[in-house]
Amino acid sequence: MRSPAAAVGALWGLGIAGLLVPHLPDPRTTLAAGGVLGAAAALLWPSLPALAHPAAGTLAAVAGVFMVRLPEPTFFLLAPLVAAAVAWPLAPNKGEERPLPAWMLPGSFALGAVVFFVQAANRHWQFGSGAKDMGLFVQQHWLIAHGQVPFNTVMGMHMLADHLTLLDFLVAPLFLVNDGAETLILVQALGVASGVFPLFWTARRLLGGSRAALAVAWTWLLSPDVHMGIMFDYNPSLLGATGLLWTAWALLSRGPVAVLVAALLTCAAKTNFPLYVVVLALGLVIVRWVSWRRGVAVAALALTIFVVEIGVISPMFREGGFRHWDFPELGETPGAIAAAGLTRPDRAAALLVSNPDKRRSLLLPLLSSGYLGLAQPLSLVLQLPNWGERFLSAHRTRWWGYYYGMPAAATAILGALLGWRRLQTAAMASRRTPVYLLSCALLAGLLPPYRTPSGNTRSDLYYLRQPNTSAPDDVRTQRAAVAFIGRDPRLRVAAQYNLLPHLAQRAYVVELDQAPDADVVALQIEGGMHPGGRPGWRRQVREILKTRAFHIAFCQGRSVVLRRGPGRDASCPAWEEVVTRLGGRAGTGPA
């Protein structure tokens, strides 16, 4: 009996070692050590549940070996297998569970909110946030709070010409208390962390156990898609994604007023969220968790809001209407896109997996929720809006990461609830299912074989310092530059990408491509140069120099402030070196 157990243990050891292969220098040694340690563990603990599943162990071992040559998409198969080895999720549930302390749920919310805020704020304070999206939303909220027309100079358009982020009107009054980006970061952290409440309440109602419900809530906090959203500036998509969780809870267990409020707030987050609400409401009707009257009524309301936004409001503020309707691989118009999707579903399905970023975006939310939603295949209906709005396009909307995966993370966790409930009904959800679920979320964030869009090898939230933030000396000098420019809202300011969010509390703030029209220009040599990179930055600096309209008003280290008009140039060796390399003269102002 000991030899077969050791063999199965070695198989599981190979699989577990496979997760480490992309992170260690010698794959062969890693796999060999994993096999030996797995066999030894089996001999020491022959009652390990994983040893009773040799077929799964064999599959894990094969996937572990494949991680050497094909880490993606192998990782998305191997991670849940390893999680199953830790806690086998499919077995009859025996025994009574002990109740949880009453503070666990509010404590989870508080911990999540604090970590989300501190990490995101720390990134901003280290000049890691950018003109888009942090800068544009700071200006947008500042304009609304001060009763001005919300014409966003960062984007060069009225806020309603971009997205109908009507939720901004509810958040903006907070800028009368504090008009810094920290206000948006706090709102976002509190909003996203609040998702633990509807998830816990819904899961406890459907699954019957507080521990299972808490695991579902923690899965939201541990989801890498949530982390990427939190660690990328501010965007109302995060509040909209959390709103989907509140809307589902209201649909399942609350009265019509709560349903109406939750659905309207979610729809108000962004133009695309009414479609998510439509699919969510109808999806819950399809699985018979919500009455057809309630589901259809909410879907009809959300669809009406979407039609009004697209057909009436967007054309009022932008010629040509909604600017994000872009699916060139399927068609140029909404009608052509819909027809192509219906007549050539094979082509549409192929577009979902035609790019590594698309495959990652497709699988990561499902992996983070343990693929439990697959136990109820109808749960995949909830993913359709995210697949449709992003993954069917050829290029511009194929991105993964940032805030784009947040709605998919929310609907994947709701789908996992559907699947878990079905497993429970079939007496196949064990007491270890919560541990399995959390293990999947942790593995997805801690051991991915790829880098996040921020350049991290683990989930962004697990780093105290992000790769795109400034060095401590540069942080100090940039803060001094921001303080030098001051808070006069009448001042026309142009700023480099990561400086702009700290200067956006005014009616006119733009990126460097419009610097010749500004009164003051804030630059950070060797700082963030998105979107044109170094060539674009050099071109913009040349355009500034051509005007001969500015002098060097401030310089500390690599932080420079140029002010329009004559004046004596401050000594600035770093700036003079840049100007000399570009073929100009050391002074910036008029000859």
C-alpha positions in Angstrom: 0.0 0.0 0.0 2.9 2.4 0.7 4.4 2.1 -2.8 1.1 3.1 -4.6 0.6 6.0 -2.2 4.2 7.2 -2.7 3.7 7.1 -6.5 0.5 9.1 -6.3 2.3 11.5 -3.9 5.1 11.9 -6.5 2.6 12.7 -9.2 1.0 15.5 -7.0 4.5 16.7 -6.1 5.3 17.1 -9.8 2.2 19.1 -10.3 2.9 21.4 -7.4 6.5 21.9 -8.5 5.2 22.8 -12.0 3.6 26.0 -10.5 7.1 27.0 -9.3 8.9 26.2 -12.6 8.4 29.7 -14.1 9.8 31.3 -10.9 12.9 29.2 -10.4 16.0 28.9 -12.6 16.3 25.1 -13.1 13.0 23.4 -14.2 14.4 19.9 -14.1 15.7 20.2 -10.5 12.4 21.8 -9.5 10.3 19.0 -10.9 12.6 16.3 -9.5 12.5 17.8 -6.1 8.7 18.1 -6.3 8.3 14.5 -7.1 10.6 13.4 -4.3 9.0 15.6 -1.7 5.5 14.5 -2.9 6.4 10.9 -2.4 7.9 11.6 1.0 4.8 13.5 2.1 2.6 10.5 1.0 4.7 8.1 3.1 4.5 10.4 6.1 0.8 11.3 5.8 -0.9 8.4 3.9 -4.3 9.8 4.8 -3.9 12.9 2.7 -7.2 13.3 0.6 -5.3 13.9 -2.6 -3.8 10.4 -2.5 -7.3 9.0 -3.1 -7.4 10.6 -6.5 -4.6 9.1 -8.7 -6.2 10.2 -12.0 -6.2 13.9 -10.9 -2.7 13.4 -9.7 -1.6 12.1 -13.1 -3.2 15.0 -14.8 -1.5 17.4 -12.4 1.9 15.7 -13.1 1.4 16.0 -16.9 0.4 19.7 -16.5 3.4 20.3 -14.2 5.8 19.0 -16.9 4.0 21.1 -19.6 4.7 24.2 -17.5 8.3 24.0 -18.7 7.4 24.6 -22.4 3.8 25.9 -22.3 3.1 27.8 -19.1 0.1 29.4 -20.6 -2.7 28.2 -20.7 -1.4 25.2 -18.7 -1.3 27.3 -15.5 -5.1 27.7 -15.7 -5.6 24.0 -15.5 -2.8 23.2 -13.1 -3.7 25.8 -10.4 -7.1 24.4 -9.6 -5.7 20.9 -9.6 -3.1 21.9 -7.0 -5.9 23.7 -5.0 -7.8 20.4 -5.1 -4.8 18.6 -3.8 -4.8 21.0 -0.8 -8.5 20.7 -0.2 -10.5 18.2 -2.3 -13.8 20.0 -2.9 -16.1 17.2 -4.2 -17.3 15.0 -1.4 -20.4 14.7 0.8 -20.6 17.4 3.5 -20.6 15.7 6.9 -20.8 17.3 10.3 -22.0 20.6 11.7 -19.8 23.7 11.4 -19.1 26.0 14.3 -20.6 29.5 14.0 -18.3 32.4 13.1 -17.6 35.4 15.4 -19.9 38.3 14.6 -17.0 40.6 13.8 -15.6 38.5 10.9 -17.7 40.1 8.2 -17.3 43.8 9.3 -13.6 43.0 10.0 -13.2 41.6 6.5 -14.7 44.8 5.1 -12.5 47.0 7.2 -9.3 45.1 6.4 -10.1 45.1 2.7 -10.9 48.8 2.7 -7.7 49.7 4.6 -5.4 47.6 2.4 -7.0 48.8 -0.8 -6.8 52.4 0.3 -3.2 52.3 1.6 -1.8 50.5 -1.4 -3.6 52.6 -4.0 -2.8 55.9 -2.1 0.8 54.9 -1.7 1.1 54.3 -5.4 -0.4 57.8 -6.0 1.8 59.5 -3.5 4.8 57.9 -5.2 3.7 59.5 -8.5 2.5 56.2 -10.0 -1.0 57.3 -11.1 -1.5 58.8 -14.5 -3.3 61.5 -16.4 -5.7 58.9 -17.6 -7.6 57.8 -15.6 -6.7 59.5 -12.3 -6.0 63.0 -13.7 -9.1 63.2 -15.8 -11.4 62.0 -13.0 -9.9 64.4 -10.4 -10.6 67.3 -12.8 -14.0 66.0 -13.7 -15.1 65.7 -10.0 -13.5 69.1 -9.2 -15.5 70.8 -11.9 -18.8 69.3 -10.8 -18.1 70.1 -7.2 -17.5 73.7 -8.1 -20.6 74.0 -10.3 -18.6 74.3 -13.5 -19.4 72.6 -16.8 -17.6 69.2 -16.7 -15.6 69.7 -19.8 -12.6 67.6 -19.3 -9.5 69.3 -20.8 -7.4 66.1 -20.3 -9.6 64.3 -22.8 -10.7 67.4 -24.7 -14.4 66.7 -24.4 -17.4 67.0 -22.2 -17.6 64.1 -19.6 -20.8 62.9 -21.2 -19.1 62.6 -24.6 -16.8 59.9 -23.3 -18.8 57.7 -20.9 -22.0 58.5 -19.0 -20.3 58.2 -15.6 -23.4 59.7 -13.8 -22.2 58.3 -10.5 -19.6 61.2 -10.6 -22.4 63.6 -9.6 -22.9 61.7 -6.3 -19.2 61.4 -5.5 -18.2 65.0 -6.5 -19.6 66.8 -3.4 -16.9 65.1 -1.4 -14.4 67.3 -3.2 -15.7 70.2 -1.2 -14.2 68.5 1.8 -11.0 67.3 0.2 -10.4 67.8 -3.6 -7.3 65.5 -3.9 -7.1 62.2 -5.6 -7.2 60.6 -2.1 -10.9 61.2 -2.0 -11.5 59.1 -5.1 -9.1 56.4 -3.8 -11.0 56.3 -0.5 -14.4 56.1 -2.2 -13.1 53.3 -4.5 -11.6 51.4 -1.6 -14.7 51.5 0.5 -17.0 50.8 -2.5 -15.0 47.7 -3.6 -14.5 46.3 -0.1 -18.2 46.7 0.5 -18.7 43.8 -2.0 -18.1 41.4 0.9 -21.5 42.2 2.4 -23.8 41.2 -0.5 -21.6 38.2 -1.3 -21.7 37.0 2.3 -25.4 37.5 2.7 -26.2 35.9 -0.7 -23.9 32.9 -0.1 -25.2 32.3 3.4 -28.8 32.3 2.1 -28.0 30.0 -0.8 -25.4 27.7 0.7 -26.6 27.7 4.3 -23.2 28.1 6.0 -21.3 31.1 7.3 -17.9 29.6 6.6 -18.8 29.0 2.9 -20.2 32.5 2.8 -17.1 34.1 4.2 -14.9 32.2 1.7 -17.0 33.6 -1.1 -16.6 37.1 0.3 -12.8 36.7 0.8 -12.5 35.4 -2.8 -13.6 38.8 -3.9 -10.9 40.5 -1.8 -8.3 38.1 -3.1 -9.2 38.2 -6.8 -6.3 39.4 -9.0 -8.7 41.2 -11.2 -9.9 43.2 -8.3 -6.3 44.0 -7.3 -5.4 45.2 -10.8 -8.4 47.5 -10.7 -7.6 48.9 -7.3 -3.9 49.5 -8.3 -4.7 51.4 -11.5 -5.9 54.9 -10.7 -9.6 55.5 -10.2 -12.4 54.4 -12.5 -16.1 54.1 -11.8 -16.0 50.6 -13.4 -14.9 49.3 -10.0 -17.9 50.8 -8.3 -20.1 49.4 -11.1 -18.6 45.9 -10.8 -19.3 46.0 -7.0 -22.8 47.3 -7.8 -23.5 44.1 -9.7 -23.0 42.2 -6.5 -25.4 44.5 -4.6 -27.9 44.2 -7.5 -27.8 40.4 -7.4 -28.3 40.4 -3.6 -31.2 42.8 -3.9 -32.8 40.7 -6.7 -32.5 37.5 -4.7 -33.6 38.7 -1.3 -34.8 42.3 -1.0 -37.8 44.3 -1.9 -38.5 46.4 -5.0 -37.0 49.6 -3.5 -33.7 48.0 -2.8 -33.6 46.4 -6.3 -34.4 49.7 -7.9 -31.7 51.7 -6.0 -29.0 49.0 -6.5 -29.8 48.6 -10.3 -29.9 52.4 -10.9 -26.6 53.0 -9.0 -25.0 50.3 -11.0 -26.3 51.6 -14.3 -25.0 55.1 -13.4 -21.4 53.9 -13.0 -20.7 53.8 -16.8 -22.4 53.4 -20.1 -21.8 49.7 -20.4 -23.1 48.7 -17.0 -26.8 48.7 -17.9 -26.0 45.7 -20.2 -24.4 43.9 -17.3 -27.6 44.5 -15.3 -29.7 43.2 -18.2 -27.8 40.0 -18.4 -27.5 39.6 -14.7 -31.3 39.9 -14.2 -32.2 37.6 -17.1 -29.5 35.1 -16.1 -31.0 34.8 -12.6 -34.4 34.3 -14.2 -33.0 31.5 -16.4 -31.6 29.6 -13.5 -34.9 30.2 -11.7 -33.5 32.1 -8.7 -35.5 35.2 -9.5 -39.1 35.4 -10.7 -39.5 36.3 -14.3 -41.6 39.3 -13.4 -38.9 40.9 -11.3 -36.0 39.9 -13.6 -37.7 41.1 -16.8 -38.7 44.4 -15.1 -35.1 45.1 -14.0 -33.8 44.1 -17.4 -36.3 46.3 -19.2 -35.4 49.2 -17.0 -31.6 48.8 -17.6 -32.1 48.3 -21.3 -34.1 51.4 -21.5 -31.4 53.4 -19.8 -28.8 52.0 -22.2 -30.9 52.9 -25.2 -31.4 56.4 -24.0 -27.7 56.8 -23.2 -26.6 55.6 -26.5 -29.3 56.9 -28.7 -30.1 60.2 -27.1 -27.6 61.5 -24.6 -24.3 60.5 -26.3 -25.1 62.1 -29.6 -26.0 65.4 -27.8 -22.4 65.7 -26.6 -20.4 64.0 -29.4 -20.9 64.0 -33.1 -21.2 60.4 -34.1 -22.5 59.2 -30.7 -20.9 56.8 -28.4 -17.2 56.6 -29.2 -16.3 53.2 -27.7 -18.4 51.1 -30.0 -15.4 49.5 -31.8 -15.5 46.0 -33.1 -13.7 46.1 -36.5 -13.3 42.4 -36.8 -17.1 41.9 -36.7 -18.4 45.1 -38.4 -18.5 48.9 -38.4 -22.0 49.4 -37.1 -24.0 47.9 -34.3 -26.3 46.2 -36.7 -23.4 44.6 -38.7 -21.7 43.6 -35.4 -24.8 41.8 -34.2 -25.4 40.2 -37.5 -21.9 38.9 -37.7 -22.0 37.5 -34.2 -25.3 35.7 -34.9 -24.4 34.4 -38.4 -20.8 33.5 -37.7 -20.7 32.4 -34.0 -17.6 30.3 -34.8 -15.7 33.4 -35.9 -16.8 35.3 -32.9 -15.8 32.5 -30.6 -12.3 32.3 -32.3 -11.8 36.0 -31.6 -12.2 35.3 -27.9 -9.0 33.3 -27.8 -7.0 34.8 -30.6 -4.6 36.7 -28.4 -2.7 35.8 -25.1 -4.2 38.8 -23.4 -7.7 37.7 -24.4 -7.1 34.2 -23.1 -5.8 35.5 -19.9 -8.7 37.8 -19.4 -11.1 35.0 -20.2 -9.7 32.4 -17.8 -8.4 34.5 -14.9 -11.8 35.4 -13.4 -13.0 31.8 -13.7 -9.8 30.4 -12.1 -10.0 32.9 -9.2 -13.5 31.5 -8.5 -12.3 27.9 -8.7 -14.2 27.2 -11.9 -17.2 26.3 -9.6 -19.5 28.1 -12.0 -18.9 25.3 -14.6 -21.0 23.1 -12.3 -23.9 25.2 -13.5 -23.0 25.9 -17.2 -25.8 28.6 -17.4 -23.6 30.7 -15.1 -21.4 31.5 -18.1 -24.3 33.6 -19.5 -23.3 36.2 -16.9 -19.9 36.5 -18.6 -21.3 37.5 -21.9 -21.3 41.3 -21.5 -17.6 41.2 -20.7 -16.7 38.9 -23.5 -18.8 40.9 -25.9 -17.5 44.4 -25.0 -13.8 43.5 -25.0 -12.8 40.2 -26.4 -14.5 40.2 -29.8 -12.5 43.2 -30.9 -9.2 42.9 -32.7 -7.0 45.3 -30.9 -8.1 48.4 -29.1 -10.4 46.7 -26.6 -8.5 43.4 -26.1 -6.5 44.7 -23.0 -6.5 42.7 -19.9 -5.7 44.0 -16.4 -6.3 47.5 -15.1 -10.0 47.9 -14.4 -11.3 45.9 -17.4 -11.6 42.6 -15.6 -13.5 43.9 -12.6 -17.0 43.2 -14.0 -15.9 39.7 -15.1 -14.6 39.0 -11.6 -17.9 40.0 -10.1 -20.0 37.9 -12.4 -17.6 34.9 -12.1 -18.0 34.9 -8.4 -21.8 35.1 -8.7 -21.5 32.2 -11.2 -19.4 30.3 -8.7 -22.3 30.6 -6.3 -24.7 29.1 -8.8 -22.3 26.2 -9.4 -21.6 25.7 -5.7 -25.4 25.6 -5.0 -25.8 23.0 -7.6 -23.0 20.8 -6.2 -24.5 21.2 -2.8 -27.9 20.1 -4.1 -26.2 17.0 -5.5 -24.4 16.3 -2.2 -21.0 16.9 -3.9 -19.9 20.1 -2.1 -17.7 19.2 0.9 -16.6 21.1 3.9 -13.3 21.7 2.2 -14.8 23.5 -0.8 -14.3 26.9 0.9 -10.5 26.2 1.3 -10.4 25.0 -2.3 -12.0 28.2 -3.5 -9.6 30.4 -1.5 -6.6 28.4 -2.6 -7.5 29.0 -6.3 -7.8 32.8 -5.7 -4.4 32.8 -3.8 -2.6 30.7 -6.5 -4.0 32.9 -9.2 -2.5 35.9 -7.5 0.8 34.5 -6.1 2.2 32.2 -8.8 1.1 33.3 -12.3 3.6 32.5 -15.0 3.2 35.9 -16.6 3.6 39.5 -15.5 0.7 41.9 -14.8 0.3 45.0 -17.0 2.2 46.8 -14.2 5.2 44.5 -14.7 4.7 42.4 -11.5 5.2 38.7 -11.2 2.5 38.5 -8.6 -0.8 40.2 -8.1 -0.2 44.0 -7.9 -1.7 44.3 -4.4 1.1 42.1 -3.0 3.8 44.7 -3.6 4.6 47.6 -1.4 6.1 49.5 -4.3 5.0 49.4 -7.9 7.5 49.3 -10.8 6.2 52.6 -12.3 6.5 54.7 -9.2 9.2 57.3 -8.7 12.4 56.9 -6.7 12.3 58.6 -3.2 14.4 61.6 -4.3 12.2 62.1 -7.3 9.1 61.9 -5.2 10.5 64.6 -2.9 11.3 67.0 -5.8 8.0 66.4 -7.6 6.1 67.2 -4.4 8.2 70.4 -4.3 7.3 71.2 -7.9 3.6 70.7 -7.3 3.7 72.9 -4.2 5.6 75.6 -6.2 2.9 75.7 -8.9 0.3 76.0 -6.2 -3.5 75.6 -6.2 -4.7 78.7 -8.1 -7.6 77.2 -10.2 -7.2 79.9 -12.8 -3.7 78.8 -13.8 -3.5 77.0 -17.1 -1.3 74.0 -16.4 0.4 71.4 -18.7 1.9 68.5 -16.9 3.8 65.3 -17.6 1.7 62.1 -17.3 2.4 61.2 -13.6 2.5 64.8 -12.4 -0.9 65.7 -13.9 -3.1 64.0 -11.3 -1.5 66.1 -8.6 -2.3 69.3 -10.5 -5.8 68.5 -11.9 -7.9 70.6 -9.5 -8.5 73.4 -12.0 -10.5 74.2 -15.1 -7.6 73.8 -17.5 -5.0 71.1 -17.2 -3.5 69.2 -20.1 -0.8 66.8 -21.1 2.5 67.9 -22.6 1.2 67.7 -26.2 -0.7 70.9 -25.5 2.0 72.6 -23.4 2.5 75.6 -25.7 -1.0 76.8 -24.8 -0.3 76.6 -21.0 0.9 79.2 -18.4 2.9 76.6 -16.5 4.6 73.4 -17.6 5.5 70.7 -15.1 8.1 68.1 -16.2 9.9 65.2 -14.7 13.0 64.2 -16.7 13.2 60.4 -17.0 9.7 60.2 -15.5 6.6 58.6 -16.9 6.3 59.3 -20.6 3.0 57.6 -21.5 1.6 57.4 -24.2 4.3 58.3 -26.7 7.3 57.0 -24.7 10.7 58.7 -24.9 10.4 59.7 -28.6 7.0 61.3 -27.9 8.4 63.2 -24.9 11.3 64.5 -26.9 9.0 65.7 -29.6 6.9 67.5 -27.0 9.9 69.2 -25.4 11.0 70.4 -28.8 7.7 72.0 -29.4 7.9 73.7 -26.1 11.4 75.0 -26.9 10.3 76.3 -30.3 7.8 78.7 -28.6 10.7 80.5 -26.8 7.9 81.6 -24.5 8.9 80.0 -21.2 11.7 80.4 -18.6 12.9 77.9 -16.0 11.0 79.0 -12.9 11.8 76.0 -10.7 14.3 73.1 -10.7 15.1 70.5 -8.1 16.9 67.4 -9.3 15.0 66.1 -12.3 11.8 68.0 -11.5 11.3 71.2 -13.7 8.7 73.9 -13.9 8.6 76.2 -16.8 6.6 79.5 -16.6 5.3 81.6 -19.5 6.9 85.0 -19.9 10.3 86.6 -19.5 12.3 85.8 -16.4 15.7 84.7 -15.2 16.2 80.9 -15.7 16.8 79.0 -12.5 19.9 76.9 -12.5 19.0 73.4 -13.8 21.8 71.1 -15.0 19.4 68.2 -15.8 17.2 70.4 -18.0 20.2 72.0 -19.7 21.5 68.5 -20.5 18.2 67.5 -22.1 18.0 70.8 -24.1 21.6 70.3 -25.4 20.9 66.8 -26.5 17.9 68.0 -28.4 20.0 70.6 -30.2 18.7 73.7 -28.5 20.3 76.3 -26.4 20.6 76.0 -22.6 18.2 78.8 -21.8 14.5 78.3 -22.5 13.1 81.8 -22.6 13.3 84.5 -25.3 16.8 85.3 -26.7 
